[in-house]
Amino acid sequence: MEHSSSSSNRNNDQVSPVASLYNGIIIVIDLIFLFIKFWFRTFVELYESFTTKERDVSNDIILITGTGHGIGKELALQYSALGATIVCWDINEQLNLETVKLIKSKGGKAHGYTVDVTNREKVLETGNKVLTEVGDITILINNAGIMPQHEMLKHTEGEIRKVFEINTIAHCWMFQAFLPKMIENNKGHIVALSSIAGIVGFKNLVPYCGSKFAVRGMMEALAEEMRLYSNGTSKIQFTTVYPYMVDTGLCKRVKIRFENFLRLLKPAEVAAGIISAQRRGISELTVPRYMFFLNSFLRNFPAASSLLVRDFFDSGIESDM
Ligand SMILES: NC(=O)c1ccc[n+]([C@@H]2O[C@H](COP(=O)([O-])OP(=O)(O)OC[C@H]3O[C@@H](n4cnc5c(N)ncnc54)[C@H](O)[C@@H]3O)[C@@H](O)[C@H]2O)c1
């Protein structure tokens, strides 16, 4: 208290009333400009969210992790159908090769690499190989992920570390491998698969939720870093996706109360949603879309009130043990 009162005295000694008045007027003018720019930007963004067309990706080189199965495989097939060159990364050599073969059999362009995305050295080494063998990656999709599902105290140490290594930390190795070229070219788009479990906590998914909440934070921070270090000139875009439960086999023992309202999603529809969001430059997307607004809305109420809504929906994942 003593310190703050003496420092405020010192400030009063130093700043004349005219300077204080001047500073006050500047702040008020800044606030008025902020208010006008805020609403102008809001209306422009709203208008653009309805009118922005999906951009052409036929000249893009798109690297997707986890292309051997599920959403990653669907993303690879659907992007390939749009004419893009696909670079498929998966730890599972056989499944990944099948995706590459399938794309090629349909006349698409695909390159497969067997990579464990948690192995930083391998990621950087294969990353360099891709840059020379295929070209600069213009869209990077960090999709590979795992989801052990049981009570917190039943998760093993190895499981917990692995969840974070694959679902979260591997994204950093991918940034380190591909972001430098994107910055050099001032061109690129990074997409990350978070999950509805990255904005809402679920039982049996404590480490998974942590790993997916972290993805949201990393993506937001990276986008902010790119914006500020480039003084707003960076053209690199970021999209984080939060799908609800998808029928890929990743979610075992699913519990859904209202099947018609909140059904298990198909990997193809989720991939289509992700691609559309990426092509329209949307920064965050839940699939289905209304979940983002529902979650943001409920967060304004006391936790106990939003728990009532959650209990009403009574959906989630049961333990696989
Ligand atoms: N399925 C869902 O309900 C759901 C919901 C929300 C978010 N997601 C997220 O979407 C992403 C894809 O999920 P999915 O359901 O398609 O999973 P999936 O299990 O069907 O496919 C995951 C793929 O990632 C690969 N993979 C796993 N570990 C790897 C590693 N270390 N290195 C490289 N590849 C690796 C696997 O071999 C597999 O081919 C994940 O990040 C998941 O968390 C899934």
The ligand as an SDF file (V2000), in Angstrom:
LIG
                    3D

 44 48  0  0  0  0  0  0  0  0999 V2000
  -13.1410  -40.0430  -33.9060 N   0  0  0  0  0  0  0  0  0  0  0  0
  -13.6300  -39.0950  -33.1360 C   0  0  0  0  0  0  0  0  0  0  0  0
  -14.6910  -39.2330  -32.5040 O   0  0  0  0  0  0  0  0  0  0  0  0
  -12.9320  -37.7650  -33.0430 C   0  0  0  0  0  0  0  0  0  0  0  0
  -13.6390  -36.6670  -32.4980 C   0  0  0  0  0  0  0  0  0  0  0  0
  -12.9780  -35.4570  -32.3750 C   0  0  0  0  0  0  0  0  0  0  0  0
  -11.6650  -35.3230  -32.7460 C   0  0  0  0  0  0  0  0  0  0  0  0
  -11.0010  -36.3960  -33.2510 N   0  0  0  0  0  0  0  0  0  0  0  0
   -9.6010  -36.2350  -33.6120 C   0  0  0  0  0  0  0  0  0  0  0  0
   -9.4600  -36.4270  -34.9990 O   0  0  0  0  0  0  0  0  0  0  0  0
   -8.1850  -37.0040  -35.2720 C   0  0  0  0  0  0  0  0  0  0  0  0
   -8.3470  -38.2540  -36.1050 C   0  0  0  0  0  0  0  0  0  0  0  0
   -9.1540  -39.1750  -35.3950 O   0  0  0  0  0  0  0  0  0  0  0  0
   -9.7230  -40.5060  -36.0680 P   0  0  0  0  0  0  0  0  0  0  0  0
  -10.9690  -40.8250  -35.3700 O   0  0  0  0  0  0  0  0  0  0  0  0
   -9.6930  -40.3700  -37.5160 O   0  0  0  0  0  0  0  0  0  0  0  0
   -8.6030  -41.5470  -35.5700 O   0  0  0  0  0  0  0  0  0  0  0  0
   -8.2130  -42.9640  -36.2230 P   0  0  0  0  0  0  0  0  0  0  0  0
   -7.7470  -43.7930  -35.0910 O   0  0  0  0  0  0  0  0  0  0  0  0
   -9.2950  -43.4690  -37.0770 O   0  0  0  0  0  0  0  0  0  0  0  0
   -6.9610  -42.5830  -37.1430 O   0  0  0  0  0  0  0  0  0  0  0  0
   -5.7980  -42.0190  -36.5810 C   0  0  0  0  0  0  0  0  0  0  0  0
   -4.6370  -42.2580  -37.5170 C   0  0  0  0  0  0  0  0  0  0  0  0
   -3.4860  -41.6450  -36.9010 O   0  0  0  0  0  0  0  0  0  0  0  0
   -2.3970  -42.5520  -37.0100 C   0  0  0  0  0  0  0  0  0  0  0  0
   -1.4340  -42.3150  -35.9310 N   0  0  0  0  0  0  0  0  0  0  0  0
   -1.5860  -42.6230  -34.6210 C   0  0  0  0  0  0  0  0  0  0  0  0
   -0.4650  -42.3190  -33.9550 N   0  0  0  0  0  0  0  0  0  0  0  0
    0.4120  -41.8050  -34.8380 C   0  0  0  0  0  0  0  0  0  0  0  0
    1.7440  -41.3270  -34.7580 C   0  0  0  0  0  0  0  0  0  0  0  0
    2.3980  -41.3220  -33.5950 N   0  0  0  0  0  0  0  0  0  0  0  0
    2.3440  -40.8760  -35.8580 N   0  0  0  0  0  0  0  0  0  0  0  0
    1.6860  -40.8850  -37.0570 C   0  0  0  0  0  0  0  0  0  0  0  0
    0.4420  -41.3450  -37.2030 N   0  0  0  0  0  0  0  0  0  0  0  0
   -0.2010  -41.7940  -36.1070 C   0  0  0  0  0  0  0  0  0  0  0  0
   -3.0230  -43.9330  -36.9110 C   0  0  0  0  0  0  0  0  0  0  0  0
   -2.1820  -44.9310  -37.4350 O   0  0  0  0  0  0  0  0  0  0  0  0
   -4.3050  -43.7350  -37.7000 C   0  0  0  0  0  0  0  0  0  0  0  0
   -4.1290  -44.0430  -39.0610 O   0  0  0  0  0  0  0  0  0  0  0  0
   -7.5310  -37.2500  -33.9000 C   0  0  0  0  0  0  0  0  0  0  0  0
   -6.6710  -36.1960  -33.5940 O   0  0  0  0  0  0  0  0  0  0  0  0
   -8.7110  -37.2740  -32.9670 C   0  0  0  0  0  0  0  0  0  0  0  0
   -8.3410  -36.9300  -31.6650 O   0  0  0  0  0  0  0  0  0  0  0  0
  -11.6130  -37.6210  -33.4240 C   0  0  0  0  0  0  0  0  0  0  0  0
  1  2  1  0
  2  3  2  0
  2  4  1  0
  4  5  1  0
  4 44  2  0
  5  6  2  0
  6  7  1  0
  7  8  2  0
  8  9  1  0
  8 44  1  0
  9 10  1  0
  9 42  1  0
 10 11  1  0
 11 12  1  0
 11 40  1  0
 12 13  1  0
 13 14  1  0
 14 15  2  0
 14 16  1  0
 14 17  1  0
 17 18  1  0
 18 19  2  0
 18 20  1  0
 18 21  1  0
 21 22  1  0
 22 23  1  0
 23 24  1  0
 23 38  1  0
 24 25  1  0
 25 26  1  0
 25 36  1  0
 26 27  1  0
 26 35  1  0
 27 28  2  0
 28 29  1  0
 29 30  1  0
 29 35  2  0
 30 31  1  0
 30 32  2  0
 32 33  1  0
 33 34  2  0
 34 35  1  0
 36 37  1  0
 36 38  1  0
 38 39  1  0
 40 41  1  0
 40 42  1  0
 42 43  1  0
M  CHG  2   8   1  16  -1
M  END
$$$$
